[in-house]
Amino acid sequence: MSLKRLLLYLLVFILMIFIVPALVTLAWWELQDRPRSWRAADWSSARLLPEASSGQEPAVYIMAARTGGLKGAFAVHSWIVLKRESANSYERYDKVGWGSPIRRSAYAADGRWYSNLPQIVCEAHGDDAIRIMPAIDAAIENYPYAHTGDYTIWPGPNSNTFIAHITHEVPELGACMAPNATGRDFAPGFAALDISRNGWNLHATLGGLAGFAIGRDVGFELHFMGLVAGFDLMRPAIKVPAYGLVGMPFTRTAQAKH
């Protein structure tokens, strides 16, 4: 096979697997009724989480909601919520591109993001949550891009890179992130190869621009320019570039090691 023909096949593959689904999602997004600025957006609680009280069991939630503007067609914003033992409130941690680099409880725990309803991507409760919280605290404290200026919308590091760092450091969370969490696959340098700490997932990337992932928790994924195509093995579903996961209910329950 000639190089010219091989490049043509590669171009058609990229077009059909990544570009066409992304353009269809963009057309769908343009038809949605959404605010045109952050000032006009609704940031209030979506009432997905129970009211926090001292009697409520400890819990950990990873949440995601589509972001604002045109980029909302292609990506979600992710954050993590902690309900500690005997606490009367939730703690929410976000990495944003303005103000304090790591924001603590700056928004409602289950708040809308640019008026978009969040989803619970992953959760842990009770003893499982208690066991993994120290590791989560350490991951938040040790996030390498936590300083002012350490934020790049694309390809990263961004809000999703922050949560990807936590899921990497705490494998009990099952590497659970939305497939359209652009920035989750960012890695410094030209090329990176990583095996998850639980040994169940392999991730290879060229600066977050192209790569693949395969394993028990991530299923099979191909990555191109921040778009993800593939399928989920744990919960039968297809990962559609820009749109997200199509199939089984989104939430995954984390299991801490006893």
C-alpha positions as CSV (number, residue, x, y, z in Angstrom):
1,M,0.0,0.0,0.0
2,S,1.3,3.4,-1.0
3,L,2.0,6.1,1.6
4,K,-0.5,8.4,-0.2
5,R,-3.3,5.8,0.1
6,L,-2.4,5.0,3.7
7,L,-2.7,8.7,4.6
8,L,-6.0,8.9,2.7
9,Y,-7.4,6.0,4.8
10,L,-6.2,7.7,8.0
11,L,-7.8,10.9,7.0
12,V,-11.1,9.2,6.3
13,F,-10.9,7.3,9.6
14,I,-10.3,10.5,11.6
15,L,-13.1,12.3,9.7
16,M,-15.7,9.6,10.3
17,I,-14.7,8.6,13.9
18,F,-13.9,12.0,15.3
19,I,-14.8,15.0,13.2
20,V,-18.3,14.1,12.0
21,P,-19.7,13.2,15.5
22,A,-18.1,16.4,16.9
23,L,-19.8,18.5,14.2
24,V,-23.1,16.8,14.8
25,T,-22.8,17.5,18.5
26,L,-21.9,21.1,17.7
27,A,-25.1,21.5,15.6
28,W,-27.1,20.0,18.5
29,W,-25.5,22.4,21.0
30,E,-26.2,25.4,18.8
31,L,-29.9,24.6,19.0
32,Q,-30.0,24.5,22.8
33,D,-31.4,27.3,24.8
34,R,-28.4,28.5,26.9
35,P,-27.1,31.7,28.4
36,R,-24.6,33.8,26.3
37,S,-22.5,35.0,29.3
38,W,-21.5,33.9,32.8
39,R,-23.5,36.8,34.2
40,A,-26.7,35.5,32.7
41,A,-26.1,31.9,33.7
42,D,-27.7,29.9,36.6
43,W,-25.1,28.6,39.1
44,S,-27.6,27.4,41.7
45,S,-27.9,23.9,43.2
46,A,-29.4,21.3,41.0
47,R,-30.6,19.4,44.1
48,L,-28.9,16.2,43.0
49,L,-27.3,15.6,46.4
50,P,-29.1,15.2,49.7
51,E,-28.9,18.0,52.2
52,A,-25.6,17.7,54.2
53,S,-26.0,17.1,57.9
54,S,-23.9,15.7,60.7
55,G,-25.9,12.5,60.6
56,Q,-25.4,11.9,56.9
57,E,-22.8,9.2,56.0
58,P,-19.5,10.3,54.5
59,A,-19.4,10.5,50.7
60,V,-17.3,11.4,47.7
61,Y,-18.7,12.5,44.4
62,I,-17.0,13.3,41.1
63,M,-19.4,15.5,39.1
64,A,-19.4,17.1,35.6
65,A,-21.5,19.5,33.6
66,R,-21.1,21.0,30.2
67,T,-19.2,24.2,30.2
68,G,-20.3,27.5,28.7
69,G,-20.1,29.1,25.3
70,L,-19.1,27.3,22.2
71,K,-16.7,25.0,24.1
72,G,-19.7,23.5,25.8
73,A,-20.4,21.5,22.6
74,F,-17.2,19.6,23.1
75,A,-16.4,19.5,26.8
76,V,-17.6,19.3,30.4
77,H,-16.2,20.9,33.5
78,S,-15.4,18.4,36.3
79,W,-15.1,18.8,40.1
80,I,-15.0,16.7,43.2
81,V,-17.3,16.9,46.3
82,L,-16.5,15.6,49.8
83,K,-18.9,15.0,52.7
84,R,-16.8,14.3,55.7
85,E,-17.8,12.3,58.7
86,S,-19.9,14.4,61.1
87,A,-19.6,17.5,58.8
88,N,-22.7,19.7,58.3
89,S,-21.7,20.8,54.8
90,Y,-20.0,19.6,51.6
91,E,-16.6,20.6,50.4
92,R,-16.3,21.2,46.7
93,Y,-12.9,21.5,44.8
94,D,-12.6,23.0,41.3
95,K,-9.6,24.1,39.2
96,V,-10.5,27.2,37.2
97,G,-8.7,29.7,35.1
98,W,-9.6,32.7,37.2
99,G,-9.1,33.8,40.8
100,S,-7.7,31.2,43.2
101,P,-6.2,28.3,41.2
102,I,-7.9,25.6,43.3
103,R,-11.2,26.9,44.5
104,R,-12.8,25.4,47.7
105,S,-16.5,25.5,48.0
106,A,-16.8,28.5,45.7
107,Y,-20.0,27.1,44.3
108,A,-22.9,24.9,45.4
109,A,-21.7,21.3,45.7
110,D,-24.1,20.2,43.0
111,G,-24.4,23.6,41.3
112,R,-25.2,24.1,37.7
113,W,-22.3,25.1,35.5
114,Y,-23.2,27.9,33.1
115,S,-26.9,26.8,33.7
116,N,-26.0,23.2,32.6
117,L,-27.2,20.4,34.9
118,P,-24.4,18.4,36.4
119,Q,-24.1,14.6,36.5
120,I,-22.7,12.4,39.2
121,V,-19.9,10.6,37.4
122,C,-18.6,8.6,40.3
123,E,-19.5,8.2,44.0
124,A,-18.3,6.4,47.1
125,H,-20.1,6.2,50.5
126,G,-19.7,5.2,54.1
127,D,-16.5,3.3,55.0
128,D,-15.3,3.3,51.3
129,A,-15.4,7.1,51.3
130,I,-13.7,7.4,54.7
131,R,-10.8,5.1,53.5
132,I,-10.1,7.1,50.3
133,M,-10.5,10.6,51.6
134,P,-6.9,10.9,52.9
135,A,-5.6,10.0,49.5
136,I,-7.9,12.5,47.9
137,D,-6.8,15.2,50.2
138,A,-3.1,14.4,49.4
139,A,-3.9,14.4,45.7
140,I,-5.5,17.9,45.9
141,E,-2.6,19.2,47.9
142,N,0.0,17.8,45.5
143,Y,-1.6,18.8,42.2
144,P,1.3,19.9,40.1
145,Y,-0.6,22.7,38.2
146,A,-2.1,24.4,41.2
147,H,-0.5,27.8,40.7
148,T,-1.8,31.0,39.1
149,G,-1.2,30.7,35.4
150,D,-1.2,26.9,35.4
151,Y,-4.4,26.7,33.4
152,T,-4.8,26.2,29.7
153,I,-8.3,25.5,28.2
154,W,-6.9,23.2,25.5
155,P,-5.2,20.7,25.6
156,G,-4.6,21.3,29.3
157,P,-3.9,21.4,32.1
158,N,-7.4,22.6,33.0
159,S,-10.2,21.7,35.3
160,N,-10.5,18.1,34.0
161,T,-6.7,17.6,34.3
162,F,-7.1,18.4,38.0
163,I,-9.8,15.7,38.5
164,A,-7.8,13.2,36.3
165,H,-4.8,13.7,38.6
166,I,-7.0,12.8,41.6
167,T,-8.4,9.7,39.9
168,H,-4.9,8.7,39.0
169,E,-3.7,9.1,42.5
170,V,-6.7,7.3,44.0
171,P,-7.3,4.2,41.8
172,E,-10.2,3.1,43.9
173,L,-12.2,5.8,42.1
174,G,-11.9,3.6,39.0
175,A,-10.5,6.2,36.7
176,C,-14.0,7.5,36.3
177,M,-14.3,10.7,34.2
178,A,-16.6,11.7,31.4
179,P,-15.2,10.9,27.9
180,N,-15.8,14.5,26.9
181,A,-13.8,15.9,29.9
182,T,-11.3,17.5,27.6
183,G,-8.0,17.9,29.3
184,R,-8.2,14.6,31.3
185,D,-5.6,13.0,29.0
186,F,-3.1,15.9,29.2
187,A,0.5,14.9,30.1
188,P,3.6,17.1,30.0
189,G,6.2,16.5,27.4
190,F,6.0,15.1,23.9
191,A,5.0,11.5,24.9
192,A,3.8,9.7,28.0
193,L,3.0,6.1,28.8
194,D,1.3,5.3,32.1
195,I,-0.1,2.2,33.8
196,S,-2.7,3.0,36.5
197,R,-1.7,2.3,40.1
198,N,-4.1,-0.6,40.3
199,G,-2.5,-2.1,37.2
200,W,-5.8,-2.3,35.3
201,N,-5.4,0.5,32.8
202,L,-2.9,1.6,30.2
203,H,-2.8,5.1,28.9
204,A,-0.5,6.5,26.1
205,T,-0.6,10.1,24.8
206,L,1.3,12.6,22.7
207,G,0.8,15.7,24.9
208,G,-2.9,15.0,25.2
209,L,-3.4,15.5,21.5
210,A,-3.4,11.9,20.3
211,G,-3.3,8.6,22.0
212,F,-5.2,5.7,23.4
213,A,-6.3,4.0,26.6
214,I,-7.3,0.4,27.4
215,G,-8.2,-1.4,30.5
216,R,-10.9,-2.6,32.9
217,D,-11.9,0.8,34.1
218,V,-11.5,2.9,30.9
219,G,-12.7,0.3,28.4
220,F,-11.1,1.1,25.0
221,E,-10.5,4.6,23.8
222,L,-8.8,6.4,20.9
223,H,-7.9,10.1,21.5
224,F,-7.5,12.8,18.9
225,M,-7.1,16.5,19.6
226,G,-9.0,16.2,22.9
227,L,-11.8,14.1,21.4
228,V,-12.5,10.6,22.7
229,A,-14.0,7.7,20.8
230,G,-14.4,4.2,22.1
231,F,-16.6,2.0,24.4
232,D,-17.0,1.2,28.0
233,L,-16.5,-2.4,29.2
234,M,-17.8,-2.1,32.8
235,R,-21.1,-0.5,31.7
236,P,-21.8,-1.3,28.1
237,A,-21.8,2.1,26.4
238,I,-20.3,3.9,23.4
239,K,-18.0,7.0,23.9
240,V,-19.0,9.5,21.2
241,P,-16.6,12.3,20.5
242,A,-17.8,15.6,22.0
243,Y,-21.2,14.2,23.0
244,G,-20.1,11.8,25.7
245,L,-21.3,8.5,26.9
246,V,-24.3,6.8,25.2
247,G,-25.6,3.7,26.9
248,M,-25.9,2.6,30.6
249,P,-26.5,5.1,33.4
250,F,-23.5,7.3,33.9
251,T,-22.7,6.9,37.6
252,R,-20.0,4.5,38.8
253,T,-19.7,3.5,42.4
254,A,-16.1,3.5,43.7
255,Q,-14.9,0.6,45.9
256,A,-12.1,1.3,48.4
257,K,-9.7,-1.5,49.3
258,H,-10.4,-3.1,52.7
